[in-house]
Structures are given as structure tokens and as C-alpha cells.
Amino acid sequence: MKVMKNKIQNPLLTRDCSTYQFPSKMPFRVGTPFRKLLFHNNRGIALITVILIIVILVAVVIELNRSSRADIYDAANLSDGIKLTYIAKSGFYAAAALLSNPQNGYDTLLDGWAHMETISLQSNSFFPEGYFIVRVEDEAGKIPLNKLTNGSEYSQILGKLLSQPEFKLNERQITEIVASIEDWIDTDEITSTNGAESSYYSSLTPPYTAKNARFDCIEELLMVKGITKEIFYGTKEKPSLAQYVTADGNGVININTAPKMVLRSLSDSISPELADKIDEYRTKESNHSSLADKQWLTGMEGVAIMPEITGLLDVKSNYFKIISTGKMNNMARTISGIVQRSDSKSVKIIKWRQD
């Protein structure tokens, strides 16, 4: 039997030349050509693509601008940093030149190196922009840490310094600090009473060992048992130990330049009031010539210094600390160093640090 296939006519699938028409339930009008739909869709995609490209380009331009400005600022800071370094160096070398030309065979607080304020004030005329502030400290006026040994006179002087009421330390703290410094610089691992050697430091976090050698700089004190940042740097209420001790020098203490607290450490007889009187005497211009001999102090009324301490005193200095700060446009750079002055009046830099 011959089966006749009926040709179903579906108006929704009617072919119209090269286009197709879709059901009316679609979101577009029935009969819209497919090519036209593709054209509209492509135009939307192109718009989104353009927007994305613009966003990316804007981000790139912003980043390039930020990076370029950062490079410009870095270059400017580098240039200013170089200028500040040389300004600070100028102050340092000016102080060193002044030290190389002593006026007398002894050093006092009346000498030019002790009054660098004048040169500092004039320094703004030396440079197109910027100036320096420089000061000099006599290391011989401080207590030499590397001379401390068990029961030595230097240990006694340091103990007297720490026992002054300004430091607010008790007897055990003082004994611990002095003994620990002695253990730090001696060459053995024998722990003294209240002191500390590597067995103590190796138990800390992080662990380390006792140096058992001379101090290279006073900042090493921060590694010594009993020395806290408060003791080393001082506070508003307490003095800084760093101002009164040194890792340099030949072991003598210059009584002409020693701080008043160091003078008080030389003898129990030197009270704060007597120390003020001593300082007033040595900074009076009319007394300058008498400062050539240490007898001006030992012979002063009310001063009683033991002979073994007197042997450590002098009026001449060979080691000085120079601190020079270059300033420009609210920026600053500091250079500090220790210089040694020889008998031939030449000055040699033995330590140098740029902060």
C-alpha cells in the first residue's frame, strides 16, 4: 500500500530566501532577519570591548603616571640626599680642621672646638641652599670603658657615676652593670660575682656570646647584662649613660672638659654644688691659663681626690667625637665620627658613620 507523506506546512518554519523566521514567543519581533540580529549583538559586544579597552588604557596611564612621578621624586630625593651628605661632610671637616690647630698644649671648654655654634650659624652662607649644625665632644672627658677591670679605679669611677641619684639605680643594679662590663671585655669565660659571660647570653633570645674583647663602640653596651635602653639613651627624667662613657681614648680623663657628672664620680667630696663651682671656674676666661695643670682641681678647696684616681687625670685630649648634621628643605642627614689628634697636630679619622 502506498503511503502518502503529507507535507506539513508550519508557518513558523517558513523559509524566506536566505533568512529564517522564529516563533513569536521570542523576545524579538517575528520575522526579524537573523543577520540583523547578529549585527545588533555584535554592535553591543563591540561597545563593551571598547569600554574595557578604555578602562585598561586609563589604568595603564594612571600607573605610568604614578611610576613616573615616583621616579622623579626618587631622583629628587637622591639629589637632595647627595647635597645633604656633602653639607654634613663640610661641617665635619671644618671641625676636624679646627682641632688640628690647637692654640695651647692643653684642651679646655674655652677652646674654639667647644664653640662650634658660630661656624654653624654662618654655614648657611656657604651653600646655595642648606646649612650644617656641628658640635664636638671630647672623648677624653668621659669614662673609658675599655679600661675597666675587676676592682680597678675606672670601675670605681663608673660605679660612682651610676650611683648618682639621677640614674635612680639600686646597689645591686650598679654592681651587676659594672661586673658585666668587666666580664664583657675580659678574655676569659669566668663569670664574676653578679657579672655575665657566654653561659648567660646564650640563654637569651636570640642567643649570643660574650665578646671577651674591647668595645668597638659604646652601642655594644646594649648587649651587656643590666644595660637597658632607658639606661643607655636616658629619658626625660634620667640622664643617658652614653653621654658619659667612651670606647676610645688612651685612658686619661681630662678634668678641663669632663661633664659635671663625671667630675662628681671622681670623688665623694665633689657634690653637685661643688661640681657647679668647678665648672664655673674652668669656663671663666680669666682662669684659662691656670687650666694647663691638673693641680687647679686637686688643689681646690673642698676637693679630696685619692692619689690613685689623680693619676688617671689629665688636661690634654687626643680623641674627639664630631657630629655634623646637614639640613635642607625640612630634610636632614647626620655624619658622626671619632678623630684622633696626634702630637704633630694632624687629625686622623678612626671611625665614621652616616645616619
Secondary structure, 3 states (H helix, E strand, C coil): CCCCCCCCCCHHHCCECCECCCCCCCCCCCCCCHHHHHHHHHHHHHHHHHHHHHHHHHHHHHHHHHHHHHHHHHHHHHHHHHHHHHHHHHHHHHHHHHHCCCCCCCCCCCCHHHCCHHHHHHHHHCCCCCEEEEEEEEHHHCEEHHHCCCCCHHHHHHHHHHCCHHHCCCHHHHHHHHHHHHHHHCCCCCCCCCCCCHHHHCCCCCCCCCCCCCCCCHHHHHHCCCCCHHHHHCCCCCCCHHHCEECCCCCCEECCCCCHHHHHCCCCCCCHHHHHHHHHHHCCHHHHHHHHCCHHHHCCCCCCCCHHHHCCEECCCCEEEEEEEEEECCEEEEEEEEEEECCCCCEEEEEEEEC
